Every structure is written in C-alpha cells, then in structure tokens.
C-alpha cells in the first residue's frame, strides 16, 4: 500500500508539527520545496528569503537525522514547477501516494489552494490543525461569540489562565495582569546596549545566499551581512542570549527608539518563533523561569509573555475569524500611493529614514518603529492600507499574513474601523520626540506646528483627524481631542490643513 506525502511548509519547521505526528516514518515521505510563487506574490526582502530557504534546508537534514525520508526541491532544480500545488502533484504521481498530510497554512490564500487539491490530485488531502498555537480557531470563536468588542487584554487573561504562566492560583503574580504602564521609558545613548547573537553562515547558508543573489537581485533589502540563526540549536542559543543580556531591561525600554541603535533590548526572535524554530510556549516558560529565579523583573517577563500568548494569539484569531473580507478593510477610504521613500529610505524625516534604513539593512524593526513611525505616518498621510500591508509583509523577516495583516490593517492603519484596536494609533511629533532621539538630527523642527520647517507629523495629525471626523467622531476615546480641535481659532485650524495639503501634494 502506498504511503502518504507529508508536506512541510517553509514556516512549519517544527519537529512537533501535527502533519509529522500523524505521519509514519516507515511508509510516508516528506516533501519540502522552494517555489518561486511563494517568493514573489509580494517581493520579499532578500534576507527574508535567504533565512527561510536556509532554515528549510537545515530542517530537512534534521528530519533525515530523525529517520524520515525527505525529498527537498531547491528553487533552481530543473524539474521545479514553481508552485506548491505543482510540486505536490508531481510527487503524488511519482510516489503513487494515497493521501497528502499537511498542517494548515498560516495564510488564507494557501488554505484556499489546498482546498482544491483533493479534486485535482484524485487522492485524499488531510489538513490538520496547527497545534503550535495555544488557541484553536474554535476556541477563539467561542471566546469571541457575543462580545460587542474584541479586545486583546481580556483574551490574554484567558491564555494566562489556560497556561498558568505568571499565575498564583487564579490570580496574576504581582496583583496585575498587565505592567505596560511601566514599559514606556525613553532610552538614552549611554545605556549598555546588548547585541543579538550573530551566527556566521555555514556552507548550506552560503549556498542559499548565492542563490538569492542570482535570482532576487532586484528585491528590496540588503542580503549581507547575514547573521540570522537558521537551525533550532542556533535559534535557541540566540534566545538564551536575549534572556541573559537583554530581557532584564526589555520591559522598561521596549517602546524606546534611538538613532544608531537598531535593537536596544529586543530579542529579534519573532522570526524564529514564526518559522517554527522556537516553540512559543517553551520560550514563555523559559521567561517565566527567569523571573521566578530572580534574573528578570516582573514587568519584563510579563511584557514579553503578553506579546506571545496575548497579542500573537489574538491577531491570529482575528485573522482567521474575519477573512477573507478583512483583507479589503479600508475604513477611511485612503487611496494615496505608498511613497517611494518606503523603498529607498531617502527622506528628510529622520525617524522614517532611520526606521526604513534599518528595515532595508536587517529585515527588522521593532514594534514601536513599525506602529508609531512607518505605520503612523502612513495612516496620517492617507496611504492606501493595502499597499501598506503588502509593504510590511514583504520587508520583515518575521512577517506572515496571519500575523502581519491584522497588525497592519487593524492596529497600525485602523483600516478595520475598530475591530482590533479601540482607537487609531495616531500621534504627532511629540510622541516620537519623547520616545526617541530621532528629532535631534532632523531638518524639521518638532516644536513647530505648521509651515515648511515644521515636523510633518504635527500638521498631518490634525489634518488626519479633521478629514476623517465622520469616521471617528463617535469614538469616545477621541472626544477630548476633537473638543481641542473645536476650540482652536479658525486661522490655526486652516494653517494645519494648508500645511498638510502642501506637504502631501509632493506625493500625488
């Protein structure tokens, strides 16, 4: 009797993957493939492609060492069809497989494609739940049912209770669920800044770097220096260094930004978790242990754990419960094209130049740079949220649609009209000045509110609120802001609108 074809996708590099657990090493064979279609549906950062291909190749070797028969198809193999469906069909026929086993993908478009395979292949296709997440689709739906608003904070509490992380019975350790109020300190350049662990490319990775240079030279971003870990052992070492060196101060400074400091106290481990090299619950338990052992303060441990079992799980639940309509969200009807400087980093706005510049170099920027610099500007300027979504999906090594789309359309752009966030994360230049030192090196003056010399965030903020009043006026959290606008002299309001119009005309 023929065995099954077990398909392992590029972000499923976990030995505990449900498709592997259901497979039989004696009868079944694993297929892994680098396919062109998955590299160009958005034009992914060169470093992102290199990370995934190198990690996939190393994981294939890990599976072989564990006793699996693995067929690995490189991108430039002469028989590579260029699509996942094409490769599955090719090997189902070659192996005479009686069924396909696959863990559910993280993107709606792939789920829809896989749903057509059973008919086209003429064999059973079994799609299994992704057990690497804490909350199943059904569990999230049960939690969300009947709620007028879906808010991460309340979902997070359920995940704390479910896992027991940082709990004392049914009460949170420290008496509070959330220590975010302690995690908003601006940083200063005289702090010791730990660096993420840098891993030298081995032979396999160097081969991948050569392949990416040949095939993706016109994609966004710098390929080298390439220092990401691409094995489970390397990812675990990078995480341990973060716990030892950066986590103790991560809580205090997780929202801070400094010119010339790309990482501050961040772990740069999201790409390892999202690709499957690190287990999300295991890293949370390691962080909890660091707190219980007295190595890190509670606000740091809680802040990190909330990002994983709270926010990460919550946005996945939003994505799968709201797709496919969610992808079309555009609450403000924004239509302006994404400015070219999002690809070049060539702008006189120092905060944007720094954030986009490091994105180009590292395929990484931390959450406040994404939310309050590139995201805030895009929303204030009225940029088409679908173009913003595609940019984020393309440029960051940790970005997959299930996690990126809700963060962009919901959190960053408020394009979903409040499904995910209670208000738009809109801010003028004062926020960036308070949380960073970017403004010191900028040709625009953050203290000036209007005119050519003023920080564009200042007048874009008020212009955004004014032009979107019909869409936002009922939001109770914005009532005081609109009352401030209404109290302004007409000349002042007009100066904000005129400054914004003059600035934005440069991008039309």
Secondary structure, DSSP 8 states (H G I E B T S, - for coil): ---EEEE--TT---TT-HHHHHS-TTT-EEEEE--THHHHTTT--HHHHHHHHHHHHHHHHHHHHTT-EEEEE-TT-TT--SSHHHHHHHHHHHHT-SEEEEE--SSHHHHHHHTTHHHHHTSEEEEE--TTSSS-HHHHHHHHTT-SS--HHHHHHHHHHHH-TTEETTEEGGG-S--GGGS-----TTS-----------HHHHHHHHHHHHH-TTSSS---S-----SHHHHHHHHHHHHHHTHHHHHHHTT--BTTBS-TT----HHHHHHTSS-HHHHHHHHHHHHHTTSS-HHHHHHHHIIIIIIIHHHHHHHHHHTTGGGG--TT---B---THHHH---S-HHHHHHHHHHHHHS---HHIIIIIIIHHHHHHTB-HHHHHHHHHHH-TT--HHHHHIIIIIIIT-TTSSSS-SS-----HHHHHHH-SGGGG-SSBTT--SSTTB-HHHHHHHHHHHHTHHHHTT-GGGHHHHHHHHHS-HHHHHHHHHHHHHHHGGG-
